[in-house]
């Protein structure tokens, strides 16, 4: 497929671009859920992609953030470790799309949230898919702003939490074995030969015994 020209991108309705983006994301990441919405306003329009659910881990665990990263943001932005830890626990984040123009750096966050490498790479791909239909003729030297649409990228929404995936390399602890519950009671034999274990505990059930006492124990 040939590259779309600026005029072709400009002539596409943003609603149609959003539909195409949604379809591409669904096909490329079937285990994830994305929300793609648009907004039109005076002198512009915007497209927002929100990752709502992922089958891979996106947000880095606080324990995996390096001391170098802590020192960098504590000294430059005056964020404390406690504030960074609190941010990592949140289920809604507004990302900086420009961080996805670069390769992954574990010591750089995206607008206040540290991502896993696989999370960064996924969102970098999302950024590429969306921006294929965008153009940017802006000039920062003259404060001239000219884009097809503004792009916002979120994890979750302000009114709906993000559901993160699991790290396939994380070693999970072995589940603790269940401790059998000890119930005290007595065996009652009826005339028809039926044997019932009557529990002394009011919150425990009575059990019909169809075998020997040894089988019950």
N, CA, C and O of each residue as an XYZ file, in Angstrom:
868
protein
N       0.833     -1.188      0.000
C       0.000      0.000      0.000
C       0.875      1.248      0.000
O       1.785      1.355      0.822
N       0.618      2.197     -0.909
C       1.408      3.412     -1.021
C       1.100      4.346      0.147
O       0.018      4.306      0.734
N       2.078      5.183      0.464
C       1.933      6.127      1.568
C       0.870      7.163      1.234
O       0.826      7.686      0.120
N       0.016      7.453      2.206
C      -1.004      8.476      1.995
C      -0.350      9.849      1.925
O       0.589     10.142      2.666
N      -0.853     10.678      1.032
C      -0.354     12.046      0.939
C      -1.008     12.902      2.017
O      -1.995     12.498      2.633
N      -0.449     14.087      2.236
C      -1.022     15.011      3.208
C      -2.462     15.348      2.831
O      -3.329     15.427      3.702
N      -2.723     15.546      1.535
C      -4.053     15.899      1.089
C      -5.040     14.766      1.340
O      -6.188     15.005      1.715
N      -4.585     13.519      1.130
C      -5.452     12.362      1.378
C      -5.781     12.247      2.864
O      -6.919     11.948      3.229
N      -4.796     12.482      3.715
C      -5.029     12.431      5.159
C      -5.973     13.551      5.578
O      -6.865     13.352      6.403
N      -5.765     14.726      5.001
C      -6.588     15.873      5.348
C      -8.037     15.673      4.934
O      -8.954     16.169      5.588
N      -8.236     14.934      3.834
C      -9.591     14.743      3.316
C     -10.356     13.651      4.063
O     -11.575     13.551      3.927
N      -9.654     12.829      4.852
C     -10.328     11.769      5.596
C     -11.034     12.355      6.819
O     -10.465     13.171      7.544
N     -12.261     11.937      7.036
C     -12.980     12.382      8.223
C     -12.380     11.702      9.454
O     -12.043     10.519      9.412
N     -12.249     12.445     10.536
C     -11.624     11.903     11.747
C     -12.405     10.707     12.293
O     -11.815      9.793     12.870
N     -13.705     10.710     12.117
C     -14.521      9.585     12.568
C     -14.134      8.308     11.835
O     -14.116      7.232     12.434
N     -13.823      8.415     10.542
C     -13.400      7.258      9.756
C     -12.005      6.805     10.173
O     -11.721      5.608     10.217
N     -11.139      7.767     10.479
C      -9.795      7.421     10.955
C      -9.891      6.653     12.268
O      -9.184      5.664     12.462
N     -10.757      7.098     13.167
C     -10.938      6.438     14.462
C     -11.404      4.994     14.270
O     -10.944      4.094     14.973
N     -12.312      4.774     13.325
C     -12.811      3.414     13.057
C     -11.695      2.525     12.542
O     -11.567      1.375     12.959
N     -10.879      3.064     11.624
C      -9.768      2.284     11.070
C      -8.754      1.946     12.163
O      -8.277      0.815     12.248
N      -8.430      2.932     12.997
C      -7.485      2.716     14.096
C      -8.006      1.638     15.044
O      -7.260      0.749     15.453
N      -9.279      1.722     15.386
C      -9.900      0.745     16.292
C      -9.791     -0.663     15.717
O      -9.461     -1.601     16.442
N     -10.063     -0.819     14.423
C      -9.992     -2.124     13.775
C      -8.565     -2.657     13.765
O      -8.336     -3.838     14.023
N      -7.608     -1.784     13.466
C      -6.203     -2.208     13.426
C      -5.709     -2.651     14.806
O      -5.003     -3.652     14.925
N      -6.081     -1.906     15.838
C      -5.662     -2.254     17.196
C      -6.285     -3.575     17.636
O      -5.627     -4.395     18.277
N      -7.537     -3.774     17.295
C      -8.232     -5.020     17.668
C      -7.597     -6.214     16.986
O      -7.484     -7.284     17.584
N      -7.180     -6.041     15.737
C      -6.564     -7.134     14.982
C      -5.152     -7.428     15.476
O      -4.753     -8.587     15.588
N      -4.393     -6.360     15.771
C      -2.993     -6.536     16.165
C      -2.844     -6.941     17.633
O      -1.889     -7.628     17.998
N      -3.787     -6.513     18.470
C      -3.736     -6.834     19.907
C      -5.081     -7.403     20.359
O      -5.834     -6.731     21.064
N      -5.384     -8.644     19.953
C      -6.700     -9.229     20.264
C      -6.945     -9.438     21.755
O      -8.095     -9.550     22.179
N      -5.884     -9.491     22.553
C      -6.047     -9.688     23.989
C      -6.205     -8.399     24.773
O      -6.257     -8.417     26.003
N      -6.282     -7.275     24.061
C      -6.397     -5.976     24.718
C      -7.714     -5.303     24.345
O      -8.349     -5.649     23.349
N      -8.104     -4.347     25.156
C      -9.310     -3.565     24.893
C      -8.904     -2.093     24.809
O      -8.306     -1.548     25.736
N      -9.238     -1.460     23.685
C      -8.928     -0.048     23.471
C     -10.213      0.749     23.294
O     -11.192      0.260     22.731
N     -10.193      1.961     23.774
C     -11.256      2.926     23.511
C     -10.680      3.994     22.590
O      -9.642      4.583     22.892
N     -11.348      4.245     21.470
C     -10.896      5.271     20.520
C     -12.026      6.277     20.345
O     -13.094      5.935     19.837
N     -11.794      7.500     20.759
C     -12.823      8.539     20.690
C     -12.266      9.778     20.000
O     -11.052      9.963     19.915
N     -13.173     10.627     19.505
C     -12.764     11.856     18.838
C     -13.493     13.047     19.458
O     -14.523     12.892     20.113
N     -12.947     14.213     19.241
C     -13.569     15.457     19.694
C     -13.277     16.537     18.656
O     -12.150     16.657     18.176
N     -14.278     17.306     18.321
C     -14.104     18.424     17.391
C     -14.340     19.726     18.152
O     -15.218     19.809     19.011
N     -13.551     20.730     17.825
C     -13.683     22.011     18.487
C     -13.240     23.100     17.510
O     -12.765     22.810     16.412
N     -13.399     24.326     17.918
C     -13.055     25.454     17.054
C     -11.582     25.407     16.656
O     -10.703     25.377     17.518
N     -11.319     25.402     15.372
C      -9.961     25.429     14.802
C      -9.192     24.136     15.030
O      -7.964     24.138     14.947
N      -9.878     23.029     15.313
C      -9.128     21.795     15.478
C      -9.980     20.591     15.826
O     -11.202     20.680     15.945
N      -9.302     19.459     15.987
C      -9.952     18.216     16.361
C      -8.918     17.317     17.034
O      -7.715     17.495     16.846
N      -9.392     16.355     17.817
C      -8.471     15.483     18.544
C      -8.969     14.043     18.536
O     -10.166     13.781     18.426
N      -8.031     13.127     18.654
C      -8.325     11.704     18.750
C      -7.661     11.171     20.009
O      -6.483     11.428     20.254
N      -8.422     10.424     20.809
C      -7.901      9.876     22.069
C      -7.962      8.354     22.037
O      -9.008      7.768     21.761
N      -6.835      7.730     22.322
C      -6.764      6.275     22.450
C      -6.518      5.944     23.914
O      -5.529      6.391     24.495
N      -7.412      5.165     24.512
C      -7.253      4.745     25.907
C      -7.142      3.231     25.956
O      -8.032      2.521     25.486
N      -6.060      2.743     26.519
C      -5.892      1.309     26.739
C      -6.635      0.955     28.018
O      -6.258      1.401     29.102
N      -7.698      0.148     27.895
C      -8.556     -0.161     29.038
C      -8.207     -1.496     29.691
O      -8.379     -1.665     30.898
N      -7.720     -2.434     28.898
C      -7.385     -3.760     29.426
C      -6.263     -4.348     28.589
O      -6.251     -4.221     27.365
N      -5.320     -4.994     29.263
C      -4.175     -5.566     28.558
C      -3.931     -6.998     29.007
O      -4.177     -7.355     30.159
N      -3.442     -7.812     28.076
C      -3.077     -9.184     28.430
C      -1.581     -9.296     28.725
O      -1.087    -10.383     29.025
N      -0.859     -8.178     28.640
C       0.537     -8.143     29.055
C       0.695     -7.008     30.070
O      -0.123     -6.089     30.115
N       1.736     -7.078     30.871
C       1.928     -6.084     31.926
C       2.420     -4.768     31.315
O       3.421     -4.742     30.599
N       1.714     -3.692     31.604
C       2.022     -2.377     31.046
C       2.726     -1.487     32.070
O       3.740     -0.861     31.758
N       2.195     -1.430     33.277
C       2.729     -0.542     34.324
C       3.802     -1.278     35.124
O       3.574     -2.374     35.637
N       4.963     -0.660     35.218
C       6.086     -1.287     35.922
C       5.820     -1.347     37.426
O       5.264     -0.411     38.001
N       6.217     -2.445     38.056
C       6.117     -2.541     39.510
C       7.085     -1.544     40.149
O       8.185     -1.311     39.647
N       6.657     -0.974     41.248
C       7.467      0.027     41.934
C       8.844     -0.526     42.296
O       9.845      0.185     42.209
N       8.891     -1.785     42.697
C      10.156     -2.399     43.124
C      11.169     -2.529     41.983
O      12.359     -2.727     42.226
N      10.696     -2.418     40.742
C      11.578     -2.578     39.582
C      12.110     -1.249     39.061
O      12.868     -1.232     38.092
N      11.730     -0.135     39.682
C      12.234      1.172     39.267
C      13.632      1.366     39.852
O      13.855      1.106     41.035
N      14.560      1.815     39.035
C      15.956      1.918     39.454
C      16.198      3.129     40.352
O      15.427      4.088     40.348
N      17.279      3.064     41.116
C      17.680      4.195     41.955
C      18.041      5.397     41.093
O      17.834      6.541     41.497
N      18.579      5.137     39.906
C      18.930      6.212     38.981
C      17.688      7.011     38.584
O      17.719      8.240     38.519
N      16.602      6.296     38.323
C      15.350      6.963     37.946
C      14.798      7.767     39.116
O      14.339      8.896     38.940
N      14.846      7.183     40.313
C      14.383      7.900     41.504
C      15.155      9.205     41.683
O      14.570     10.268     41.890
N      16.471      9.101     41.598
C      17.320     10.271     41.814
C      17.039     11.331     40.766
O      16.995     12.520     41.081
N      16.850     10.911     39.525
C      16.627     11.847     38.419
C      15.370     12.675     38.629
O      15.392     13.897     38.483
N      14.267     12.003     38.972
C      13.001     12.730     39.106
C      12.864     13.426     40.458
O      12.116     14.395     40.591
N      13.590     12.929     41.457
C      13.595     13.627     42.744
C      14.351     14.953     42.633
O      13.949     15.958     43.218
N      15.442     14.940     41.879
C      16.273     16.142     41.766
C      15.711     17.144     40.770
O      15.809     18.351     40.990
N      15.118     16.661     39.670
C      14.630     17.574     38.633
C      13.194     18.016     38.871
O      12.864     19.190     38.708
N      12.342     17.073     39.257
C      10.909     17.374     39.377
C      10.426     17.393     40.818
O       9.257     17.677     41.080
N      11.317     17.094     41.748
C      11.004     17.125     43.185
C       9.908     16.122     43.562
O       9.107     16.377     44.461
N       9.884     14.992     42.872
C       8.969     13.906     43.245
C       9.666     13.020     44.266
O      10.833     12.667     44.095
N       8.959     12.665     45.318
C       9.521     11.757     46.309
C       9.226     10.311     45.918
O       8.391     10.050     45.053
N       9.908      9.392     46.555
C       9.655      7.976     46.289
C       8.215      7.599     46.620
O       7.582      6.818     45.909
N       7.712      8.167     47.711
C       6.330      7.876     48.106
C       5.344      8.343     47.033
O       4.367      7.651     46.748
N       5.591      9.498     46.447
C       4.712     10.014     45.401
C       4.789      9.144     44.140
O       3.776      8.883     43.490
N       5.991      8.708     43.811
C       6.163      7.835     42.640
C       5.477      6.498     42.872
O       4.826      5.961     41.975
N       5.625      5.964     44.077
C       4.968      4.687     44.391
C       3.455      4.819     44.290
O       2.787      3.928     43.767
N       2.917      5.919     44.785
C       1.474      6.150     44.730
C       1.005      6.259     43.278
O      -0.062      5.754     42.926
N       1.792      6.907     42.453
C       1.440      7.057     41.038
C       1.435      5.714     40.325
O       0.577      5.465     39.478
N       2.382      4.847     40.659
C       2.457      3.532     40.010
C       1.244      2.666     40.340
O       0.924      1.735     39.601
N       0.571      2.971     41.447
C      -0.581      2.170     41.873
C      -1.877      2.610     41.211
O      -2.871      1.884     41.241
N      -1.871      3.795     40.613
C      -3.100      4.326     40.034
C      -3.520      3.545     38.791
O      -2.690      2.926     38.125
N      -4.817      3.581     38.486
C      -5.366      2.846     37.357
C      -5.798      3.763     36.219
O      -6.475      3.329     35.287
N      -5.404      5.031     36.300
C      -5.697      5.970     35.222
C      -4.504      6.901     35.050
O      -4.035      7.514     36.009
N      -4.017      6.999     33.805
C      -2.856      7.839     33.524
C      -3.020      8.511     32.164
O      -3.439      7.879     31.195
N      -2.688      9.789     32.106
C      -2.608     10.510     30.849
C      -1.157     10.497     30.406
O      -0.294     11.059     31.080
N      -0.885      9.865     29.289
C       0.484      9.661     28.827
C       0.948     10.830     27.956
O       0.154     11.654     27.504
N       2.248     10.866     27.743
C       2.841     11.830     26.811
C       3.190     11.088     25.523
O       4.160     10.330     25.509
N       2.430     11.281     24.439
C       2.680     10.527     23.200
C       4.091     10.707     22.650
O       4.603      9.824     21.962
N       4.727     11.843     22.946
C       6.059     12.097     22.389
C       7.108     11.148     22.952
O       8.148     10.942     22.326
N       6.851     10.566     24.127
C       7.821      9.609     24.678
C       7.871      8.331     23.843
O       8.824      7.558     23.943
N       6.849      8.112     23.021
C       6.815      6.897     22.202
C       7.436      7.103     20.822
O       7.369      6.226     19.960
N       8.044      8.281     20.626
C       8.838      8.491     19.419
C      10.228      7.906     19.589
O      10.959      7.735     18.614
N      10.592      7.599     20.826
C      11.925      7.077     21.134
C      11.835      5.617     21.585
O      10.767      5.120     21.942
N      12.987      4.951     21.556
C      13.058      3.572     22.046
C      12.938      3.561     23.567
O      13.061      4.595     24.224
N      12.700      2.397     24.096
C      12.456      2.247     25.537
C      13.688      2.596     26.352
O      14.802      2.166     26.054
N      13.455      3.390     27.393
C      14.480      3.703     28.385
C      13.859      3.446     29.755
O      12.921      4.146     30.134
N      14.355      2.462     30.509
C      13.715      2.094     31.777
C      13.744      3.194     32.831
O      13.010      3.126     33.816
N      14.588      4.210     32.631
C      14.721      5.265     33.628
C      13.952      6.536     33.263
O      14.081      7.558     33.937
N      13.154      6.471     32.195
C      12.353      7.626     31.785
C      10.880      7.257     31.825
O      10.482      6.214     31.307
N      10.070      8.111     32.441
C       8.640      7.823     32.531
C       7.878      8.524     31.416
O       8.437      9.330     30.672
N       6.605      8.205     31.315
C       5.720      8.876     30.370
C       4.697      9.676     31.167
O       3.655      9.160     31.569
N       5.020     10.944     31.383
C       4.131     11.850     32.106
C       3.752     11.321     33.491
O       2.588     11.364     33.888
N       4.761     10.819     34.222
C       4.522     10.444     35.614
C       4.291      8.975     35.860
O       3.985      8.588     36.989
N       4.427      8.124     34.829
C       4.222      6.689     35.036
C       5.337      5.906     34.341
O       5.610      6.112     33.159
N       5.977      5.004     35.092
C       7.009      4.144     34.517
C       6.340      2.906     33.909
O       5.503      2.260     34.539
N       6.726      2.600     32.689
C       6.146      1.471     31.963
C       7.142      0.331     31.852
O       8.351      0.530     31.971
N       6.624     -0.857     31.624
C       7.487     -1.992     31.318
C       7.982     -1.830     29.878
O       7.437     -1.035     29.112
N       9.003     -2.578     29.526
C       9.519     -2.491     28.155
C       8.468     -2.947     27.149
O       8.292     -2.326     26.101
N       7.765     -4.042     27.475
C       6.734     -4.526     26.559
C       5.558     -3.548     26.492
O       4.921     -3.407     25.449
N       5.277     -2.875     27.611
C       4.220     -1.875     27.617
C       4.582     -0.677     26.744
O       3.758     -0.182     25.976
N       5.825     -0.220     26.873
C       6.292      0.905     26.054
C       6.237      0.544     24.575
O       5.782      1.341     23.755
N       6.697     -0.651     24.235
C       6.734     -1.055     22.830
C       5.326     -1.169     22.242
O       5.107     -0.819     21.082
N       4.376     -1.658     23.038
C       3.000     -1.734     22.556
C       2.454     -0.340     22.283
O       1.877     -0.093     21.224
N       2.634      0.570     23.232
C       2.092      1.915     23.080
C       2.837      2.697     22.000
O       2.268      3.588     21.370
N       4.078      2.370     21.793
C       4.837      2.966     20.686
C       4.226      2.538     19.356
O       4.119      3.339     18.428
N       3.827      1.275     19.271
C       3.180      0.778     18.057
C       1.812      1.433     17.871
O       1.436      1.780     16.751
N       1.070      1.604     18.965
C      -0.222      2.300     18.903
C      -0.020      3.720     18.376
O      -0.773      4.193     17.524
N       0.997      4.382     18.891
C       1.324      5.736     18.458
C       1.617      5.783     16.955
O       1.193      6.705     16.258
N       2.346      4.775     16.467
C       2.687      4.713     15.041
C       1.449      4.480     14.181
O       1.293      5.092     13.125
N       0.564      3.581     14.646
C      -0.658      3.271     13.890
C      -1.520      4.522     13.735
O      -2.020      4.810     12.647
N      -1.689      5.262     14.833
C      -2.532      6.456     14.788
C      -1.895      7.544     13.924
O      -2.569      8.168     13.105
N      -0.601      7.765     14.112
C       0.055      8.882     13.433
C       0.279      8.641     11.950
O       0.687      9.555     11.233
N       0.021      7.429     11.477
C       0.068      7.187     10.037
C      -0.962      8.066      9.331
O      -0.770      8.470      8.184
N      -2.063      8.356     10.038
C      -3.149      9.154      9.448
C      -3.051     10.629      9.848
O      -3.961     11.417      9.592
N      -1.948     10.980     10.468
C      -1.754     12.353     10.908
C      -0.647     13.002     10.083
O       0.091     12.314      9.377
N      -0.538     14.272     10.169
C       0.609     14.999      9.637
C       0.927     16.126     10.596
O       0.074     16.565     11.368
N       2.153     16.583     10.539
C       2.573     17.640     11.450
C       3.492     18.602     10.705
O       4.669     18.317     10.485
N       2.933     19.738     10.326
C       3.702     20.784      9.649
C       3.967     21.960     10.589
O       4.165     23.091     10.144
N       3.967     21.681     11.879
C       4.165     22.745     12.858
C       5.604     23.240     12.836
O       6.513     22.526     12.415
N       5.795     24.460     13.289
C       7.122     25.068     13.381
C       7.256     25.709     14.752
O       6.674     26.760     15.022
N       8.026     25.065     15.606
C       8.175     25.561     16.976
C       8.909     26.898     17.028
O       8.735     27.659     17.980
N       9.734     27.195     16.010
C      10.488     28.442     16.003
C       9.567     29.658     15.853
O       9.848     30.744     16.360
N       8.461     29.437     15.140
C       7.531     30.551     14.897
C       6.192     30.349     15.613
O       5.240     31.096     15.391
N       6.135     29.328     16.475
C       4.894     29.001     17.191
C       3.745     28.699     16.237
O       2.583     28.987     16.525
N       4.095     28.114     15.099
C       3.072     27.750     14.109
C       2.666     26.294     14.352
O       3.512     25.401     14.395
N       1.358     26.073     14.511
C       0.845     24.735     14.832
C      -0.084     24.272     13.722
O      -1.120     24.891     13.479
N       0.282     23.177     13.040
C      -0.530     22.662     11.938
C      -0.452     21.138     11.926
O       0.539     20.565     11.473
N      -1.501     20.484     12.427
C      -1.585     19.027     12.433
C      -2.963     18.622     11.918
O      -3.900     19.421     11.927
N      -3.073     17.381     11.474
C      -4.381     16.876     11.040
C      -5.303     16.739     12.243
O      -6.490     17.055     12.166
N      -4.744     16.263     13.362
C      -5.480     16.156     14.622
C      -4.490     16.035     15.776
O      -3.350     15.610     15.588
N      -4.930     16.407     16.948
C      -4.121     16.223     18.157
C      -4.362     14.822     18.696
O      -5.486     14.323     18.664
N      -3.306     14.190     19.189
C      -3.404     12.828     19.722
C      -3.214     12.826     21.229
O      -2.253     13.396     21.745
N      -4.138     12.181     21.929
C      -4.000     11.937     23.370
C      -3.981     10.434     23.590
O      -4.724      9.692     22.948
N      -3.120      9.990     24.509
C      -3.031      8.566     24.835
C      -3.187      8.385     26.341
O      -2.500      9.030     27.134
N      -4.091      7.508     26.714
C      -4.376      7.274     28.131
C      -4.246      5.792     28.463
O      -4.330      4.923     27.596
N      -4.038      5.543     29.740
C      -4.193      4.204     30.312
C      -5.393      4.292     31.250
O      -5.341      4.969     32.277
N      -6.475      3.603     30.888
C      -7.705      3.719     31.648
C      -8.403      5.040     31.352
O      -7.981      5.801     30.481
N      -9.478      5.298     32.092
C     -10.213      6.553     31.991
C     -10.469      7.085     33.399
O     -10.355      6.353     34.382
N     -10.814      8.360     33.480
C     -11.020      8.959     34.811
C     -12.163      8.278     35.552
O     -12.194      8.273     36.782
N     -13.119      7.691     34.789
C     -14.272      7.046     35.426
C     -14.291      5.531     35.246
O     -15.281      4.873     35.566
N     -13.186      4.980     34.728
C     -13.115      3.526     34.555
C     -11.663      3.078     34.650
O     -10.819      3.516     33.868
N     -11.375      2.205     35.610
C     -10.005      1.782     35.879
C      -9.446      0.890     34.780
O     -10.172      0.140     34.126
N      -8.156      0.994     34.600
C      -7.409      0.131     33.691
C      -7.151     -1.225     34.340
O      -6.863     -1.301     35.534
N      -7.253     -2.291     33.552
C      -6.965     -3.643     34.037
C      -5.670     -4.106     33.392
O      -5.617     -4.351     32.186
N      -4.636     -4.222     34.195
C      -3.311     -4.576     33.686
C      -3.158     -6.087     33.529
O      -3.875     -6.865     34.159
N      -2.214     -6.488     32.679
C      -1.918     -7.899     32.484
C      -0.838     -8.370     33.442
O      -0.427     -7.636     34.341
N      -0.390     -9.576     33.247
C       0.622    -10.157     34.121
C       1.950    -10.258     33.391
O       2.007    -10.382     32.168
N       3.015    -10.200     34.179
C       4.353    -10.363     33.635
C       4.637    -11.854     33.484
O       4.656    -12.573     34.484
N       4.862    -12.347     32.242
C       5.092    -13.789     32.051
C       6.382    -14.286     32.693
O       6.547    -15.486     32.913
N       7.304    -13.357     32.997
C       8.584    -13.754     33.596
C       8.559    -13.710     35.127
O       9.526    -14.091     35.786
N       7.436    -13.239     35.680
C       7.351    -13.143     37.132
C       7.114    -14.515     37.751
O       6.210    -15.245     37.344
N       7.927    -14.851     38.726
C       7.798    -16.138     39.412
C       6.771    -15.993     40.523
O       6.947    -15.205     41.453
N       5.706    -16.758     40.413
C       4.647    -16.689     41.413
C       4.939    -17.653     42.565
O       5.433    -18.756     42.335
N       4.639    -17.248     43.794
C       4.860    -18.153     44.926
C       3.929    -19.345     44.858
O       2.809    -19.256     44.356
N       4.415    -20.465     45.373
C       3.590    -21.681     45.405
C       2.409    -21.463     46.351
O       2.574    -20.915     47.441
N       1.232    -21.890     45.934
C       0.063    -21.728     46.812
C       0.210    -22.549     48.083
O       0.717    -23.670     48.053
N      -0.231    -21.989     49.186
C      -0.150    -22.684     50.454
C      -1.182    -23.815     50.491
O      -2.325    -23.634     50.069
N      -0.774    -24.975     50.995
C      -1.743    -26.079     51.063
C      -2.883    -25.756     52.022
O      -2.682    -25.109     53.050
N      -4.069    -26.210     51.675
C      -5.220    -25.981     52.535
C      -5.135    -26.844     53.792
O      -4.779    -28.021     53.733
N      -5.461    -26.250     54.900
C      -5.468    -26.984     56.173
C      -6.868    -27.546     56.382
O      -7.842    -26.794     56.401
N      -6.975    -28.864     56.539
C      -8.314    -29.464     56.711
C      -9.031    -28.895     57.931
O      -8.426    -28.684     58.982
N     -10.302    -28.657     57.777
C     -11.101    -28.155     58.882
C     -11.538    -29.315     59.765
O     -12.088    -30.306     59.285
N     -11.290    -29.179     61.035
C     -11.657    -30.232     61.991
C     -13.051    -29.929     62.542
O     -13.289    -28.855     63.094
N     -13.956    -30.876     62.386
C     -15.320    -30.715     62.878
C     -15.598    -31.793     63.922
O     -15.405    -32.980     63.658
N     -16.045    -31.388     65.092
C     -16.376    -32.334     66.139
C     -17.874    -32.622     66.105
O     -18.693    -31.742     65.837
N     -18.201    -33.870     66.381
C     -19.606    -34.241     66.386
C     -19.768    -35.698     66.787
O     -18.917    -36.251     67.484
N     -20.854    -36.320     66.352
C     -21.114    -37.712     66.699
C     -21.854    -38.396     65.552
O     -22.510    -37.748     64.737
N     -21.730    -39.716     65.511
C     -22.412    -40.518     64.509
C     -23.760    -40.970     65.055
O     -23.844    -41.447     66.186
N     -24.806    -40.824     64.267
C     -26.152    -41.237     64.668
C     -26.635    -42.279     63.672
O     -26.639    -42.041     62.464
N     -27.049    -43.454     64.193
C     -27.544    -44.533     63.335
C     -29.065    -44.594     63.429
O     -29.615    -44.633     64.530
N     -29.742    -44.601     62.298
C     -31.195    -44.668     62.241
C     -31.647    -46.093     61.937
O     -30.843    -46.939     61.546
N     -32.971    -46.355     62.125
C     -33.522    -47.704     61.948
C     -33.345    -48.224     60.519
O     -33.217    -49.429     60.299
N     -33.341    -47.308     59.558
C     -33.194    -47.753     58.165
C     -31.746    -48.025     57.795
O     -31.442    -48.295     56.633
N     -30.854    -47.958     58.766
C     -29.449    -48.257     58.512
C     -28.617    -47.060     58.100
O     -27.400    -47.165     57.949
N     -29.274    -45.913     57.916
C     -28.550    -44.708     57.487
C     -27.745    -44.164     58.664
O     -28.247    -44.070     59.784
N     -26.499    -43.810     58.394
C     -25.625    -43.240     59.416
C     -25.364    -41.780     59.068
O     -24.955    -41.467     57.950
N     -25.600    -40.898     60.017
C     -25.406    -39.470     59.784
C     -24.444    -38.914     60.815
O     -24.570    -39.181     62.010
N     -23.491    -38.145     60.344
C     -22.574    -37.454     61.238
C     -23.205    -36.122     61.633
O     -23.412    -35.260     60.778
N     -23.511    -35.946     62.909
C     -24.129    -34.736     63.432
C     -23.040    -33.834     64.019
O     -22.370    -34.194     64.987
N     -22.881    -32.663     63.418
C     -21.843    -31.748     63.858
C     -22.263    -31.002     65.112
O     -23.437    -30.687     65.304
N     -21.269    -30.721     65.976
C     -21.516    -29.912     67.155
C     -21.500    -28.419     66.832
O     -21.958    -27.596     67.625
N     -20.961    -28.076     65.642
C     -20.872    -26.674     65.251
C     -22.149    -26.246     64.542
O     -22.605    -26.921     63.619
N     -22.719    -25.143     64.963
C     -23.975    -24.682     64.370
C     -23.800    -24.241     62.926
O     -24.756    -24.260     62.150
N     -22.575    -23.840     62.555
C     -22.356    -23.365     61.195
C     -21.880    -24.468     60.252
O     -21.559    -24.193     59.096
N     -21.829    -25.723     60.734
C     -21.399    -26.848     59.914
C     -22.579    -27.726     59.537
O     -23.585    -27.784     60.244
N     -22.435    -28.402     58.418
C     -23.507    -29.247     57.926
C     -23.464    -30.627     58.574
O     -22.450    -31.027     59.146
N     -24.595    -31.356     58.475
C     -24.625    -32.767     58.832
C     -24.294    -33.574     57.574
O     -24.696    -33.193     56.475
N     -23.574    -34.672     57.724
C     -23.159    -35.463     56.570
C     -23.714    -36.870     56.655
O     -23.658    -37.523     57.697
N     -24.258    -37.326     55.516
C     -24.703    -38.720     55.435
C     -23.496    -39.597     55.147
O     -22.755    -39.363     54.192
N     -23.310    -40.606     55.982
C     -22.161    -41.489     55.844
C     -22.597    -42.764     55.117
O     -23.485    -43.476     55.588
N     -21.983    -43.047     53.989
C     -22.321    -44.250     53.231
C     -21.252    -45.327     53.334
O     -21.281    -46.323     52.611
N     -20.304    -45.110     54.251
C     -19.263    -46.097     54.414
C     -18.892    -46.259     55.857
O     -19.720    -46.093     56.752
N     -17.626    -46.588     56.081
C     -17.192    -46.823     57.457
C     -16.628    -45.545     58.065
O     -16.378    -44.563     57.366
N     -16.438    -45.577     59.350
C     -15.901    -44.432     60.049
C     -14.501    -44.085     59.543
O     -14.126    -42.914     59.478
N     -13.741    -45.107     59.189
C     -12.390    -44.874     58.703
C     -12.428    -44.017     57.416
O     -11.541    -43.191     57.204
N     -13.426    -44.205     56.580
C     -13.535    -43.434     55.342
C     -13.885    -41.982     55.628
O     -13.477    -41.071     54.908
N     -14.653    -41.789     56.702
C     -15.019    -40.428     57.065
C     -13.812    -39.669     57.533
O     -13.615    -38.521     57.136
N     -12.994    -40.276     58.367
C     -11.800    -39.653     58.895
C     -10.789    -39.411     57.787
O      -9.706    -38.887     58.043
